Amino acid sequence: MNQILSIETPQDRKRKTGKTSLHSNVVVFAIILLIFGIGMASVGVYSYFQNTANNNSGLVVSQNTKPVITIERESASVINIVVTHDKPISKITYTINNGETKPIECNGNSEVKERVELPVGQSNIIINAEDINGMSSSYQSTYQVEQQPTITLEQVDNKIQVTTESTINIDYIMYYWDEDTQNARQDTINDVKNVTLIDVLEGMHTLNIKVVDIEGNETTKSQKVKGDTKPTLKVTTDKKSFLIKASDDENLTKVEITFNSGEKTTEEINGKEYSNSIELQPGINTLIVTVYNANGLSETSKVKYTKE
């Protein structure tokens, strides 16, 4: 029987050993690449979460910011409350000397300014502000205001008489009608008392007045004024009686009559016209008549007549 013997030569063993070593190197290299990839992925994940944490940390700081409250001193008796923020402001209130809490309109703005006139004497003001996230801040300060000028208004005929007084010299008076600040008139006073006559506009209007003394103390006043003319009044005689006739373009409200040495009588009126007659007495007759309209304007007539 023929047998075939397999004989492994040294060259064959060398080739086989070489193939095994190459396979082992490939496996080791693949393992190294896998470990490197895992490491790089871990670094990337760590960096991502680190950046996210840093960003979230910054976001928390931004959300925790509070409104900033400051005060601007406009004059000795006037301040401006200024509130600024990086988010919309939802609420602002202030109190002076623990009095009534007064709100300031915000309208969702991130900057709000409010003008406040302080009373005479020492004023302790407390201001609170809150944003849309509920973050709040407060401010407190004390101010001293000296005696302020006073303003008195009186309607005389078809004019407004403005009387201003102060313990120290008044610097100036400024006034304007309604919202027409561009046509405001300013008069220098340089005295402790002044009287200014202002022509009344026809119809209903608002007169705005500001008086400032030489130390910057300020007083403002606004009042609605209805432009009107006085009633007309005429008193005549027919040698037997005094004849009274009065009229107004809107409405008469009352008439006051004093005849000779008698007491003054008052009669209520509701109409545009009024007439009356008073019989004369022998000798000297005197009559004083005053008629008023619905706006409080009046007209007076004084007459004398001697009856034979």
Steps between C-alpha positions, in 0.01 A plus 500: 500500500621834412493763775545871459676657791447863583821657603504857642811680404653792697382741229141386545519553876641849443219597263238365740651689791507821293133473416411452868702804606336719233153395614590578861631845406179580311290400798712707738483804267123468473470487878717810530282686245186399690642622829606829336153548348333438834737751659427766240127444534527533877688828463235630261214403729676656798561824307136513388362462850760742637398765248133434569561538871687827443222634277233402749700663776506825303129471430421467869704810577312695231163386633595611849577861410287761676354838392734793561344799680657847492385853592562816298460831690328735256464792742481570873149353519481268199664160441486249213471130583690301235479118480701305238534126435602239238146359505150653496398666828158394629449711813635815669361664815616772735399650835593830663517519881314167533197648326290362219672250269496647150547288185700603193391381155755264344326374183756219469788742439856427610555867592248710692527863617254676732503864617409547869447828687609480864308668784651770719722369778681167529386222269595133536428325171491121451492356146435137401536351151428151365564334161291244308690213669416624848851628575472817709715780640442794731644845559469739793620858548420821689462853358452841658280760331470859620179707491357501149326788318119509508261545206149648524265516201198727466282569198458874444276595210638303205846458648669277757679689776801299619643609836836346597668547838817371665714557809795569269511668160318324218729438203239451227147390416423283196155411365337338197158370392418128468802313355637793300841511671665642188309825551563520874561850629763570766519827696784600735369618839785573748257580783325317784153567355364541152162531324469384139188536283451232234244526219249214507448290188146442382358166609637249753881489533764404758737771628841368614718720722848453646667738747867468600679701769867602492603187695332266253194418712214434261120497512274388215125526456254395231137612491219470249367836391196571287524812289184706539371857497319672783121535492355822366305717744308821442303704757280789385204697639168616360471750790267260677717191540850361454499265200750211514597296194776237492607230254773239439603292200475179705305524824432739790499344847412774748450871561570703815308825561547765767240780488557816708596404854322165493660159528652327201263248341613206286292341226591175324482509120504227235496659159685719254295814577373676810284809551348670802364838612522669840265785583665829593433679826481877548842652546839344427495140380810278477527156346784245486451199271742210441423220257694169466533247218562123511878543493504730801564820309299801616404852404398775743309826449453783753248772423339797680183689413306780680125481470315830544 
